[in-house]
Amino acid sequence: MTPNLALIGIQTPAKRGFRLWLPLFLLWVPVLLLAPLLFLALLMLCLGKRVNPWRAIAVCWAIVCSLPGTGIQVQTPKALIQVRVL
């Protein structure tokens, strides 16, 4: 399953924090339009490095599909930033 939403939250001690929902599924439209160029670039890179292009595509797809459920949290004395991929 591909990632559909990203939730970004920022909290500071002085102010009330906020959350921003980013629809990641809208990014798939430009990716699909650029897919032929991306495929050719990946093919040339794989041929230059002697890597199986189908395996490289499978690995990239596996990484994208494993993104849902990822959570990143960065805390500093001034702010707390959280990113979750849903």
FIKEKE-711243 format. One record per residue (C-alpha): residue in one letter; x, y, z; chain. Coordinates in pm, 1 decimal. Example, Ala and Ser with C-alpha at 12.3 -4.5 7.8 and 13.67 -1.06 7.14 Angstrom:
BEGIN
  residu         u         v         w  chaine
       a    1230.0    -450.0     780.0       A
       s    1367.0    -106.0     714.0       A
END
This chain:
BEGIN
  residu         u         v         w  chaine
       m       0.0       0.0       0.0       A
       t     140.1     338.5     -94.4       A
       p     147.7     628.3     152.3       A
       n    -158.7     852.0     126.3       A
       l    -120.8    1116.3     397.5       A
       a     153.8    1275.3     602.9       A
       l      77.2    1440.2     933.6       A
       i     320.2    1712.2    1042.5       A
       g     290.3    1850.9    1394.4       A
       i     487.7    2137.1    1547.0       A
       q     463.8    2228.0    1916.1       A
       t     645.5    2502.2    2105.4       A
       p     638.0    2567.9    2479.8       A
       a     526.0    2928.8    2433.7       A
       k     251.5    2869.8    2175.0       A
       r      -8.2    2608.8    2107.5       A
       g     108.5    2369.1    1838.3       A
       f     -58.5    2291.6    1507.6       A
       r     -93.9    1994.5    1277.2       A
       l     -78.0    1997.3     901.0       A
       w    -222.0    1718.1     688.2       A
       l     -42.2    1669.2     355.6       A
       p    -217.2    1458.3      92.1       A
       l      65.8    1251.2     -56.4       A
       f    -161.1    1087.6    -311.8       A
       l    -155.8    1416.8    -505.0       A
       l     216.9    1368.3    -562.5       A
       w     147.2    1056.7    -767.2       A
       v       7.1    1264.5   -1056.9       A
       p     340.6    1433.7   -1141.4       A
       v     527.5    1109.2   -1073.6       A
       l     308.7     926.8   -1326.4       A
       l     363.9    1202.3   -1582.6       A
       l     741.0    1185.3   -1532.8       A
       a     748.6     804.6   -1514.9       A
       p     891.4     749.2   -1866.9       A
       l    1179.6     988.5   -1800.3       A
       l    1241.8     841.8   -1456.1       A
       f    1239.9     491.6   -1600.9       A
       l    1494.7     583.2   -1870.1       A
       a    1719.0     756.0   -1616.3       A
       l    1701.4     454.3   -1385.0       A
       l    1770.9     219.4   -1677.2       A
       m    2080.2     415.7   -1783.9       A
       l    2205.8     432.5   -1426.3       A
       c    2154.9      59.3   -1376.8       A
       l    2327.5     -28.4   -1703.7       A
       g    2620.3     195.3   -1612.4       A
       k    2657.4      33.9   -1269.5       A
       r    2571.8    -319.3   -1392.1       A
       v    2267.9    -358.9   -1168.5       A
       n    1954.9    -547.3   -1270.0       A
       p    1701.4    -268.4   -1348.7       A
       w    1398.7    -480.9   -1257.8       A
       r    1548.2    -556.6    -917.4       A
       a    1621.0    -186.1    -864.6       A
       i    1259.2     -98.4    -949.0       A
       a    1134.2    -369.7    -712.6       A
       v    1353.1    -238.5    -429.3       A
       c    1237.0     121.7    -485.9       A
       w     873.2      11.8    -489.2       A
       a     923.8    -190.5    -170.0       A
       i    1069.6     115.3       4.0       A
       v     776.2     336.4    -104.4       A
       c     522.8      75.6       6.0       A
       s     686.7      37.3     347.5       A
       l     658.4     409.2     430.9       A
       p     308.4     397.7     591.7       A
       g     350.2     373.0     965.4       A
       t     678.4     562.6     969.0       A
       g     711.8     815.7    1248.3       A
       i     985.8    1074.1    1300.2       A
       q    1012.9    1289.6    1609.9       A
       v    1270.2    1565.6    1663.1       A
       q    1278.6    1748.1    1994.2       A
       t    1477.3    2061.4    2073.7       A
       p    1447.3    2298.3    2370.9       A
       k    1245.1    2535.2    2150.7       A
       a    1016.0    2299.3    1959.8       A
       l     889.3    1946.9    1906.0       A
       i     840.9    1836.4    1545.5       A
       q     660.9    1515.5    1455.5       A
       v     612.1    1362.3    1110.8       A
       r     391.9    1057.0    1060.0       A
       v     321.2     888.7     729.3       A
       l     -23.3     729.0     714.6       A
END
